[in-house]
Amino acid sequence: MPPKKKNKLPPVAELNVLEAAAEAAQLRKEIKHHDILYHQKDAPEISDASYDALRKRLESIENAFPELATKDSPTQKVGEKPAREFAKVRHTVPMLSLSNAFSEEDVEDFVDRVRKFLRLPDDEKLEILAEPKIDGLSCSLRYENGVLVQAATRGDGEEGEDVTTNVKTIKSIPQKLPKGAPEVLEVRGEVYMTRRDFEHLNKMQELTEQKIFANPRNAAAGSLRQLDPNITASRPLRFFGYALGEVSEQIATTQEGVRQKLQSWGFWVPGIDFRKPGKHLRTAVAISAEGLLKFYEFYYEERPNLEYDIDGIVYKVNDLEYQRRLGFISRSPRWAIAHKFPAEQAETILHKITIQVGRTGTLTPVAELEPINVGGVMVSRATLHNEDELQRKDVREGDYVIIQRAGDVIPQVVKSLPEKRKRGSKPFTFPDHCPECGSLAVREDGEVARRCTGGLVCPAQAVERLKHFASRSAFDIEGLGDKIIQSFWDEKMIQTPADIFRLKKYAADLKEREGWGELSVKNLLAAIEQRRTIALDRFIYALGIRQVGQATAKKLAQHYGSLENLLAQIKQCKDRKSDAFQSLLEIDDVGPAIAEDIVNFFAEAHNLRAVKDLQSELTVEDHVRTQTRESPVTGKTVVFTGKLVTMSREEAKAQAESLGAKVSGSVSKNTDYVVAGEEAGSKLKKAAALGIKVLSEEEWQNLAKV
């Protein structure tokens, strides 16, 4: 059994809400950085296990403090947007990732959650399939009339890269399916490379003085995402199939049945033993957490002997009807979880502690390390999170420290080793002034983060806000990278977001710059022009409002519909007792703290001037609702109250959202239906007082089935 991981951070239960908010913000920033490195650049700085540890910490904080959970959080999204070099493919069925388990307790909790959601009696068996988790690049294969017609990477879960031509060069992928296959079949799985093939590839790369890959996963991802399919064809790629996307007809009733059917059609499935062609090491359908954990122990011990890399075990509810009922949360299915293997740690020297200033003014301590290889990745910087963490761990310059690749932007310092500390070492003194602009850095009562008060006069904040504005998830301006933005800022060509759209006046000067030229300038200006029309949600996200990420920006766009309406309604929110402010609070995932940040942002005169300036340069498109399934409750606001009999509250909410309804936790005049179960209380009374239609559980089910 693998060693149990010790938690070096304070238990989440001991955090107050402000401490939790500060740590969650830092974790989100770190995870975002590594998502881009992993999904877009195939060049991760950290191991999967280390990355998962940060994500696990963030999930724990968001579960303990639901008001801090935002839809833009890495825990709520999958991967990153596809690279620009490939055509985009819209997944007909979202290609989601899995939630993670790291301990026996996590696995037991998963089984308990599933049983509770489905309301299974104690004596009713629940079968769960266990199979090894392949460390490769997720890929979806689409077959029509038995012929492979399209292949796409996961991308951000909704949209991936078209790699059809490259995938057709992989020998282990069937180009045609036998008779009897569905008219439409999407097979999802992992493109990977065996360790032996990886070693041989790197030897050839070295001989030809080409890029050396860090590990088989990077080699597989880099090989599949080649613009020249001939290069992909020369690489020893393989494919494991383990799941389905869109299908025109059901091919099995269980997950194990899906595996068997895929095998019969010529696909390899996880667990194959290359030492015994056609054989499998082990697969299991267990009926308890105990059975799943035995499977985990087997593969943890067997892992070094495998011909391919695995980074954990995947548990899936075996019954496909149960899977349908369980459905999904924002980024992962409720019916599956990945039990990850432990993270890796290493010891090195911390040479210096520097302070990094973020775009919101947060001062974050960063450890500058003696470079060290941790699991195949060179690490030279690590986060120290915040002032309190730095003091709690008593980490000092010159210390020997234990680092763990468990994050995003940079790994984390787990602890220092005071027994190796040099005499005369002194604790680090956290600055009370911003290292970028010299402005006072204050820490408000109850807050963990210390923030620069320089605002727009602080170059770090201004530049970081501009970088955010042009980033991939915001305006996505190709060619306007971080270094170029910094250069343009230093030379005062760009001081505000709208200045980006006035860069044309510097075209002649830019052409004379070293490293530039007529084509480079032309491409940059063309990329800027392409972004003069922008979707409302991307525009909102690009503004950099504190706590407003991509998902929250989408919610705001859906709620207000247009920029003009948003500005008008938020202006009315200055009166916290107004209907407009109440309406803002009713938006899913917008709690009081986020609402305050939104209102305060638009209350600042300089922010309104920046928005007005942008409006003079741009066309901000009104939000257009897209709904895959129309129903009588599409667009309606529903509140559930009381104890439901036929399904759990979670299942009822999931059902309503799948029908296009908005589920709210409070009753207001904007509520369309209140579904009242047994022992309904104050919400039912309020609904009656406001004259809102109240439905019984049976009436709701009848309405939902129409």
N, C-alpha and C positions, 0 to 999 in steps of 0.2 A: 504494500500500500504506500503511495507517495507520502512524503512528510507533510504534515499540516502546516499551512502558512500562518505565520504570526502577524497580527495586525499592529503595525507600529504607530499608526495614527490614533488619536483619541477616538473612543467609540462614538458612533454617530449619535447615540442616545444622550451623550454628554454635551453635545453641541447646542448652543442656543440658535435661534433662527438667523441672527445676523452672522454668526460664525459659519453656519451652514451655507448661507447665501454667498459669502465671500469665497469659501472653498469650492462651491459648485461652479461659480463663475470661472475660477482658475482652471478647474478640471475641464470645463467645456472648451476653453481656449486651447488647452493642450491637446485634447482629443481631436479637435478640428484640424490642427496642423498635421497630425500623423494620418488622419483619414485621407488627406490630400496626397501625402507621400505614398501611402499604401495603394490607394485605388486609382490614382491618376498617373503617378510617376514610377510605380513599381520599384520604389527605393525606400523602404521603411527604415527608420533609425532604431526601431525597438522591436522586440519579439512580440508575437501574438499574446503570449502569457503576460508579459509586462503591460502591454496595452490593455488587456482585459482587466487587470487589477485596478487600473484607474477608472475604467468604465464601471466596474463593480462598485467602487467607492461612490461614484456619482449616482448610480442607481439607488444605493442605500440612502444617500442624503435625500434624493427626490421622493423616495418612498416614505421616509420619516417626516419630511416637510413637503407635503403635496402642493402647498402654495408656491413653492420654489420651482416646481417642475414646469418647464416651458416646452412647447412643441418643436422649437428649434434646437433643443438639446440633442447632443449626439446619441443619447439613449432613445430618441424618438425618430431617428432617421437612419438610412442605410447608405453606406459608402459615400461617394462624391459624384458630381456631375461628370458625364463622359468627356473624354478629351476631344479637342476640336478637330484633330486630324482624321477622325472616323465619322462616317455618317451615323446619325442617331436612329435608334430603334425604340419605339414605345412598347413596353411590355403590356400585353393584353391582360395579364394577371400580374400584379406587383411581385417583384422578385425580392423578397425580404430576407433579412438575416435573422439569426437566432439570439434569444436571450441566453445569458451564461449562468452556469453554476460552478462554484469553486470548492464546495465542501459537501460532506454527506448531508448536512442539514439542508443545504440548498436543494439537493435532489429530493429529499423527503418533502420539502415544502412544495416543490413542483408537483409531485404526485398528489399531495393533499389539495392543492389549488385546483387541479383538474377534476378530482372527485367532487370537490365542493361546487365547482362551476356547473358540472353535469348533474349534481344532486344524486349521486350514486349511493345506494344503500351499502352498508358495511359489508354485507355478504355477496355483493355483486363484483365479479372480477373485472379488472381494468388491465388490458394487455398493452404493454409498451415495448416497442421495438428499439433495440440498441444496436448501433453500428459505428465503426470508427469514423472520426471527423478528418477528412482529407485536407491537408494544407496546400491548397492550390488556388486557382483563379476561377471563380464562379462563372458558369456559362449556360446559356439556354439554347437548345436546338429545336427548331421548328420543322416538323414534317407535314407535308400536305400530300394526300393520296400516296403515302408511303415514301415520298421523296424528300430528302433534306433540302429545304429551300432558304433557310435563314438561320444564322447563329449570332447571338449577341451576348456581350458581357453584362454583368449585373448593373454597372453604372451606379446611379443613385437609388436603385430599386424600382423606379418608374420608367427610367429611360437609360438605355445602355448603348454600347458601341457595336456597330455592324462589323463583325469579323467573319462573315460567311466564307469568303474566299480562303482565308487562312485556316479556318476549321476544317474545310474540305480536304486539307492536306494531312490531317491526323488519321493515321491508319486504323486506330482502334474505334473510330466512330463510323457506324454503318451509314452508307450513302443512301441506301434504300432499305425499307422494312418489308418483311414478308407479308403475304396476303393475310387479311384479318386485322391489320392494324387500323386504328381509327382514321377517319378522313383528315382530321387535324389532331396533331399530337405534339406537345412541347415537352421535351425531356430536359430536365435540369440536373446539373451536376458540376463536376470540378475538372478543369484541365490541370494536369500536374506533370511532374517529371520524376522518374525514379532516381534514387541516390547514385546508382551506378552510371546512369545516363548523364546525370548532372556533372559528375566528376570528369567523365570523358569530354563533355562539352567544354568545361572550363580549361582542360588541357589543350583542346583545339583553339580556344579563344586566346590562350596564352601564346601558343605557337604563332598565331597570326597577328599578335599584338592588338587584340581587340578586348572589349570590356570583359572583366572577370565578374561573375555573378556571386552574390553573397550566400545564396542558399537556393535549393531547388524551387521554392515558390517564386522567388524573384526571376529565376531563369525561365520558368514556365510562363509567367505573366509577360515578361519582356519578349519572349519568343512569339507568343500568340498575338501581341499587339504590334507587330511589325507592319510597316506600310508596304513592304515588298513581300508578297506571299511566298516567294521562292526561299526567303530566309526562314520563314516559318516551316516550310516543307523540309528544310535541312535539319531541323531541330527534333529531338526524340520526344515529342509530346504524346500524352495519353489522356484518356477521359474516363471518369467514373460517373455513371448515371445513378441518381438516387431519389429523384422527385419529379413531379409533373407540374406543368403550368396549365395552359389552355388545352383541353381535350374535347373533342366533339362527342365522345361517348365514354362511359365508364369502362375501365379495363380491369378493375379489381375492386374488392370491397375492403381490403386491408392494405396497410403499408407493406407488409411482407409479400402480399400478392402482387403489388406493384414491382417490387424487386424481382420476383420470379418472372413476371411478364417481360420486364426489360432484359433480363438474362436470355430469355427464349428468343428475343429479337436481335441478339448479338451484342448487347451492351455489357461492359464490365460494371460491377457494382462494388461498393466499399466492402473490404474484408478479403479480397482475393489474395491468395498466397502464390507469388511468382515462383516459389521453390517447388510448388506442386501445381502445374498449370491446370486450370479448371476447378481447383479446390479453393475453399475458403478457410481461413483460420478459425473464425468463430463469429456467429451472429446469434442474437438472442431475442426472444419475446418473453419478457418477464411480467410478473403480476404484482411486483412489490419493489420498493426502493432497494431493499436488500439484494434482490436479484440483479438489479441494474448495477449496483456497486461492485458486485462480484465480477461482472463483465468489465467494468472500468479497471479493476485491479489486474485482470488478465492482460488487457492491452497495455496498461502502464508498464508491466514487466516485459511484455513482448515487443514493445515499441522499438528498442534498439536493433532488433533483429529483422524488422520489416524492410522491404525494398523501397518504401516510399514514406514520406513524412506524414505523421498525423499529430494533431495538437489537442486532441481530446476525444470524447465520445458524444455522439448525438442520441438523444432519447426522443422517440416520436410515439404519440398515441397510435396504436395499430389500427383501430377501427376508423375508416374514412368518414363514416357518418358522424362519429364523435368529433373528428377533426373539423367537419363543416360546422357543427354546432358551436364548437369552441371558438372558431374564427380567429381574428387577429387583433392585436393592439397596433399602435401606430407603426412600429418598425419590425415586429416579429409575430410569429404565430403563437397562440396560447397553448397549442398542442405539442410543442417541441421545445427542447432546450439543449444547449451544448455544455457538457461537463468538461471544463478545460483542465489541462495539466498545469502543475505549479509554475510560477514565474522564476526567472533566473536572477541571481544577484552576483555582485562582484565588489571587491575592495580596491580603492584607489585613493589618491591624495587630492584634497580640495585646496587649490592654490589661492583662489580669490573669490570673494563674494561681491557680485555686482548687483545694481538695482536697475530693473527694467521698468519703463513707464509705458503703460498701455494706453489705448485710445480713449479710455474713460478716465485716465489720470491715476489709475491704481499703480502703486509702487510694489513691485514683486521682486523678492530676492532670488538670485540665480547663482548656483555654484559653478565656478569655472574649474574643471577637473583635469587631472593628468589623464590624457586619453587612454581608454582601456577597451578591450574587445569583450563584449558581453553577448554570448550566443551568436557570434558572427557579425555583430554590428559594433562599430567604433563609437564610443560615447565620450563626449568631452564637456557637456553641460548638463546640469540637472536642476530641477525646480526645488526651491525651498518653501514654496507655497505663500507664506505670509509672515508678518512680523512675529506673531505668537508662536507659530510653528518653529521658527528659527530659534526663539528663546527656549521653547519647550525641549527641543532636541539638543540645545546648547552646541550647535555646530559652529566651528570657528575656522578661520583661515589657517591653513597648514595642517588641519586634521586629516587623519586617515578616516575614510567614511565608507559605509556600505551603500551602494547604489542599486537600484532595481529598475529594470526596463519595464515600467508599468504605467506609461502615460503616453501623451501625445506629442506636444511640441518638443519636450525634453523629458528624459527619465526623472525619477525622484530620488532624493537622498533619504534613505530609510533611517539611518542613525550614524552618529560619529563613534569613534573608538577612543574614548578618553584615556585608556590605558597606554595608548601609543602617542599621546599628545606631548609636544615639546614644552619644556619649562618656559614660563614667561608668556604663554599664550593668553590672549585676552578675548573676552566675549565681543561679538560684533555689535557695533552701535548703529542702530537703524537711523537713517537720516530723517530730519524733520523739515528738510527743504528738498524740492525737486532737483535731481541731478541734471535735468535737461534745461530748465529755465530759471532755476533759483527761487521760484515761488514757494511760499509756505506749503508744507505737506501736512495736512491735518487728519486726525482720526476721530471721527464723531463718536459720541458716547454709544457704546453697545456695538460698534462696528469692528470688524476684524481688519479690514483694509485701510491703509493710509493712502490718501489721495492728494494729488497736486491740485492747488487752487488756481493754477494759471489759466485754465480753460483754453480759449482759442489763442491765447498768447504763448502757450506752451508748444514748442515745435513738435515734441513727441506726440502730443495728443492730436494736433492738427494734421500731421503727416499720417499718423495711424488712421485717423478718420478718413482721409483721402484714399489710403490703401484699401480700407474697408469698402468705401464707395465704389471703387473700380474692381473689386474682387469678383471671383467667379460666380458666387451666389448672389451678388448684387447686380451691378451693371455689366459685369463680365466683359471688360474692354480688353480685347486681345492686344498684346504688345505693350500695355501700360502696366508694367510690373512694379514691384516695390522699389527697386533701385532707380528706375526712371522717374517715379513719382518723387522720390527723395531728391533727385537731381533737379527736377523742375521746380520743386518747392524752394530749394536752396537758391535758385536763380530767379525766384519770384515770378515764374511763368504761370504757376498754379498756386493759388492761395485758398480758393474756395472750390467746391465741387463744380459749380457752373463754369469756372475757368477752364475746365477740361474741354468743354465744348467751344471754347474760343481759342484753342491752341493753333488754329489755322493761321492766325496772324504771325506766328513765329516760324512758319514753314521754311522760309528762306534761310533763317538762321540755323534751323535744325539740320538742313541738308549739308551745312558746312561743318557740322560737328564730327569729331573723330568717331568712327564706328557706325556712323549713320550713312546717309546717302539718299538719293531721290526715291528709291524703291522703299526703303525703310520708313521714310516720312510719309510716303503715299499710303502704305499699308496701315500705319498708325492712324492717320487722319480718316481713312476709310472705315476702320474699326470703330472709331468714335462716332462717325456719322451713322453707322448702323444701329447705334444705341440711342439715337434721338427719339425713338419711340420705345417706351418701356412699360411693362405690366405694372399695375398698381402695387401688387404685393412686393415685387422686387424693388420698386421705388421706396416703399416704406422701410423695407429692410436696409436699403442702402443708406438711409439717413443716420443710422447708427444710434438709434434711441436705446437707452440702457434697458436691458432685459427683453428687448423686442428682437427675437430671432426670426428665422425664415417662417416657421410654423405660425408664430403669433402674428407676423406680418400678413400671412395668408388669411388668418381669421379676421383681422381688421379689414382687409380688402373685401372679403366676403360680406362682412357686416355693413360696411359703409358704401360699397359699390363704386364710389368715385372719389378722387382726391378733393374735389370741391366740397362734397358732402362731409367727408372726414374732417376737413378744416373747420367747417361751420359747426359741426356737432361737438368737436373737441373744444372749440371756443366757448360753447355753452357749459362745458364741464368745469369751468372755473368755479361755478356754483356747485359745490359737492352735493347739494340736496336736489339738484335738478334731475329731470327725467333723462337728460342726455348722459349724465354721469352714471346713473343707475343702469342705463342701456349698455354703457361701456363695461361695467362690472359683470354684466350678464354674458359677455362674450366668453366662450369656452377658453379656459386657461388664463384669462385676464383677471387676476386677483387684485386686491386693493393696492399692493405695492407696485405692481406693473402699471396699473391704471394711473397711479400718481406720477410715475416716470413719464408716461405718455403725455399726460396733461401738462406737466412741468416743462417738458421739451418744447411743446408748441406755445407755451406761455412766454418763452424767451424771445425777445425781439430779434436777436441776431439769427436765431434758428428760422423764424418766419421770413426774414429777409433772404436767407439762403434758399428756402423753399420757393419763394416768389421768383428769385433769380433763376432757379432751375426751370420753373414753369415757362419763363421767357425763352428758354433754349430747347425745351423738350415737349413731347406729347406723352402724357401719362394716360395710358389706356384704362378705361373703366373695367372693373372686374366682370368677367363673364362666368356665370356658374356652369360647371360641367358636372353632369350626374350620369353615372353609368346605369342606374336603375331607378326609373320613375315609379312613384307610388303615391297613394292618397296623402301620405304624410311628408312627402318631399318638401323641404323648405319650412316645415312647421317646427315650432319649439315645443318639446315634450318634457314634462317633469314626472318622474316616478316617485311614489311615496308609499309607505307601508310595506308589508311582507308579501312578496309574490309567491304564488303556489306552483305554477307550471314551469317556471324557470327562475334562475337566480337573477339578482339585480344586474350583475355584470353582463349576463347573457341578454337580458332585456335591452340594456343600453347598447350593446353591440348590434343587436337586431335593428333597433331604431336608426342608428347611424348608418347601417348598411342600406336602409331604405331612403336615405337622404334627409332624415330629420336631424334637428339639433337637440341634444339632450342637455338640459340645464339642471342645476342643483337647487335653484330657488324659483319661487312662483312670483310673477309680476304681471302687469297688464299686457306684456308682450308674449306671454305664454299662450299657446294654442290649446294644448291638451294636458290634463293632469290624470295620470293613470294611477288609480288608488287600489292598493292591495289591502290585506288584512291589517287592522290596527293602525290605519292612517291617522296622522295627527294634525299638527299646525298647518302643514302645507294644504291639506284638504280644506281646512277652515278658511284659509286665505283665498283659495280658488273659488270657494262659494261666495266670499265677500266681493270678489272682483268679477263674478259672473263668468268664470272660465269653465269651459266644457270639461266635465269629469267623466272618465271612462273606467269601467271595471276592467279587470285583467282579461276577461273573455271578450269584451267589446274591443279592447286594444288588439287582441290577436285576430279578430275578424277583420278589423280595419287594415291591419298589416298584411293580411293575405289577399286583399282585394287586388 
